[in-house]
Amino acid sequence: MSDPAPEFSVKIADTDDELRAAQALRYDVFVRELRGGGEMVDHDAGLERDRFDPFFDHMLVTDEATGTVAGVYRLLRDDQAARAGQFYSEDEYDLSVLKASGRRLLELGRSCLHPDYRGGMAMFHLWSGLADYVEWNGIEVLFGVASFHGTDPQQLANPLAMLHHSHLAPPELRVRSKSFQPMDLVDVGELDRKRAMVETPALIKAYLRLGGFVGEGAYIDHAFNTTDVCLILDTARMNERQRRIYAGGRA
């Protein structure tokens, strides 16, 4: 007899057990799979966590047929960041232009999917839940760091250059890396765009399809074994086709 088809639910964690379930999936993906680390990672319990977790909302997509947490997203509104003392990505990027904009901001992070649910509907439900959250909270600008695996920028020259040349944020949204790693490592005329797209992680490509931009400069995160870029999505700039994708076809 075949396994039951997934029936997904989406919610914000409101119990310690739900938070630990999110941190456990993050551990499986970011520590076991991607060889990342961090000061507060609990290897004995298998939890990836940090000092910002108490301030974030943690969105979980669960396969109700099996009870498996299929995906998670970490969300920090500007009012929550004020209580935390900063946005998470301020350790890597100067966010002055966003913070001075007077617009409602939401930082996204720690997005990951259980290996068994990649390429399926779990990501759709995560995006759909995010769209609802943005609407409920009047969010205008979404941003957050997204990662390439590895810390050698020359190995990532094509995708980083493509992002810089084709998707650099306008000045009023252009955050800048604090430990500046140039992204224009390949001239426009020499750029292998097909290779660049193949080497770009699915999450980053999803933001680009929605009209997202990147900040100026990458950030090498040796603790997490990643090269990070800062993604920015201005909901006011999205066209109707992009809005339909973002809202899961509901708009």
Protein Blocks (a to p, Z undefined) as FASTA:
>chain_A
ZZddddddddddfbfklmmmmmmmmmmmmmmmnopacfklcfknopacdfklmmpccddd
ddfknopafbdcddddfklmmmnopafklmmpccklmmmnopacdddehiacdfklgoia
mlmmmmmmmmmmmmmnopabdcdddddedjbfklmmmmmmmmmmmmcccfklmccdfbdc
dfblbcfklpcfklmmmmpcfklmmmmmnopacdehiaddfknopacddddddfklpcfk
lmmmmnnomZZ
